Amino acid sequence: MFPLTSIAAPERISLNDASVEELASLLYLTRDMAREIVARRERLGPYQSLQELREIKSIPEAKIDRIALYLEL
């Protein structure tokens, strides 16, 4: 058995710069969710907080914390 000495942090994608395709590549996001994220950004401007993902109705509340692990502002 090999002990874990460190855990690699997941690569993060910029919520304010990523394309629909980049966002849809994340484990917990569908293409429709990614489209809504980008549409909201184009309509209202850059995200100020990852918590603003809660405004996207197609993203289940229970998954937002997991999705946020893969995103940055």
C-alpha atoms as a printed R data frame, in Angstrom:
   type eleno elety resid chain resno       x      y       z
1  ATOM     1    CA   MET     A     1   0.000  0.000   0.000
2  ATOM     2    CA   PHE     A     2   1.243  3.482  -0.855
3  ATOM     3    CA   PRO     A     3   0.485  6.346   1.520
4  ATOM     4    CA   LEU     A     4  -0.875  9.565   0.072
5  ATOM     5    CA   THR     A     5   1.553 12.364   0.739
6  ATOM     6    CA   SER     A     6  -0.452 15.012  -1.056
7  ATOM     7    CA   ILE     A     7  -3.656 15.361  -2.977
8  ATOM     8    CA   ALA     A     8  -3.516 17.252  -6.250
9  ATOM     9    CA   ALA     A     9  -5.962 20.119  -6.457
10 ATOM    10    CA   PRO     A    10  -8.312 19.923  -9.419
11 ATOM    11    CA   GLU     A    11  -7.550 22.172 -12.363
12 ATOM    12    CA   ARG     A    12  -9.854 25.170 -12.178
13 ATOM    13    CA   ILE     A    13 -11.663 26.870 -15.030
14 ATOM    14    CA   SER     A    14 -12.401 30.597 -15.024
15 ATOM    15    CA   LEU     A    15 -16.127 31.133 -14.603
16 ATOM    16    CA   ASN     A    16 -15.828 34.549 -16.236
17 ATOM    17    CA   ASP     A    17 -13.724 33.495 -19.228
18 ATOM    18    CA   ALA     A    18 -14.663 29.901 -20.030
19 ATOM    19    CA   SER     A    19 -16.613 28.950 -23.124
20 ATOM    20    CA   VAL     A    20 -19.689 26.735 -23.100
21 ATOM    21    CA   GLU     A    21 -17.513 23.828 -24.263
22 ATOM    22    CA   GLU     A    22 -14.974 24.326 -21.468
23 ATOM    23    CA   LEU     A    23 -17.679 24.500 -18.805
24 ATOM    24    CA   ALA     A    24 -19.537 21.507 -20.238
25 ATOM    25    CA   SER     A    25 -16.338 19.464 -19.913
26 ATOM    26    CA   LEU     A    26 -16.649 19.602 -16.110
27 ATOM    27    CA   LEU     A    27 -17.901 16.472 -14.417
28 ATOM    28    CA   TYR     A    28 -21.053 17.940 -12.872
29 ATOM    29    CA   LEU     A    29 -22.141 20.352 -15.631
30 ATOM    30    CA   THR     A    30 -24.254 19.507 -18.653
31 ATOM    31    CA   ARG     A    31 -24.083 21.474 -21.880
32 ATOM    32    CA   ASP     A    32 -27.427 23.129 -21.027
33 ATOM    33    CA   MET     A    33 -26.136 24.231 -17.617
34 ATOM    34    CA   ALA     A    34 -22.964 25.575 -19.245
35 ATOM    35    CA   ARG     A    35 -25.044 27.532 -21.779
36 ATOM    36    CA   GLU     A    36 -27.086 29.079 -18.962
37 ATOM    37    CA   ILE     A    37 -23.927 30.049 -17.060
38 ATOM    38    CA   VAL     A    38 -22.508 31.816 -20.118
39 ATOM    39    CA   ALA     A    39 -25.862 33.419 -21.034
40 ATOM    40    CA   ARG     A    40 -26.199 34.864 -17.515
41 ATOM    41    CA   ARG     A    41 -22.627 36.186 -17.700
42 ATOM    42    CA   GLU     A    42 -23.300 37.823 -21.076
43 ATOM    43    CA   ARG     A    43 -26.564 39.321 -19.825
44 ATOM    44    CA   LEU     A    44 -25.430 40.580 -16.389
45 ATOM    45    CA   GLY     A    45 -21.650 40.827 -16.634
46 ATOM    46    CA   PRO     A    46 -18.906 38.914 -14.837
47 ATOM    47    CA   TYR     A    47 -19.666 36.765 -11.832
48 ATOM    48    CA   GLN     A    48 -18.572 38.361  -8.567
49 ATOM    49    CA   SER     A    49 -19.000 35.193  -6.495
50 ATOM    50    CA   LEU     A    50 -19.306 31.472  -7.158
51 ATOM    51    CA   GLN     A    51 -22.465 31.608  -5.054
52 ATOM    52    CA   GLU     A    52 -24.158 33.396  -7.960
53 ATOM    53    CA   LEU     A    53 -24.420 29.952  -9.577
54 ATOM    54    CA   ARG     A    54 -27.428 29.482  -7.289
55 ATOM    55    CA   GLU     A    55 -29.308 31.835  -9.648
56 ATOM    56    CA   ILE     A    56 -29.080 29.230 -12.421
57 ATOM    57    CA   LYS     A    57 -32.202 27.145 -11.938
58 ATOM    58    CA   SER     A    58 -30.972 24.139 -13.954
59 ATOM    59    CA   ILE     A    59 -28.051 23.541 -11.564
60 ATOM    60    CA   PRO     A    60 -29.186 21.400  -8.625
61 ATOM    61    CA   GLU     A    61 -28.535 23.123  -5.306
62 ATOM    62    CA   ALA     A    62 -26.848 19.969  -3.974
63 ATOM    63    CA   LYS     A    63 -24.213 20.071  -6.740
64 ATOM    64    CA   ILE     A    64 -23.180 23.712  -6.507
65 ATOM    65    CA   ASP     A    65 -20.498 23.169  -3.855
66 ATOM    66    CA   ARG     A    66 -18.976 20.326  -5.898
67 ATOM    67    CA   ILE     A    67 -19.061 22.336  -9.129
68 ATOM    68    CA   ALA     A    68 -17.428 25.294  -7.364
69 ATOM    69    CA   LEU     A    69 -14.349 23.139  -6.655
70 ATOM    70    CA   TYR     A    70 -13.568 23.212 -10.379
71 ATOM    71    CA   LEU     A    71 -14.205 26.923 -10.980
72 ATOM    72    CA   GLU     A    72 -12.508 30.210 -10.174
73 ATOM    73    CA   LEU     A    73 -13.412 33.837 -10.813
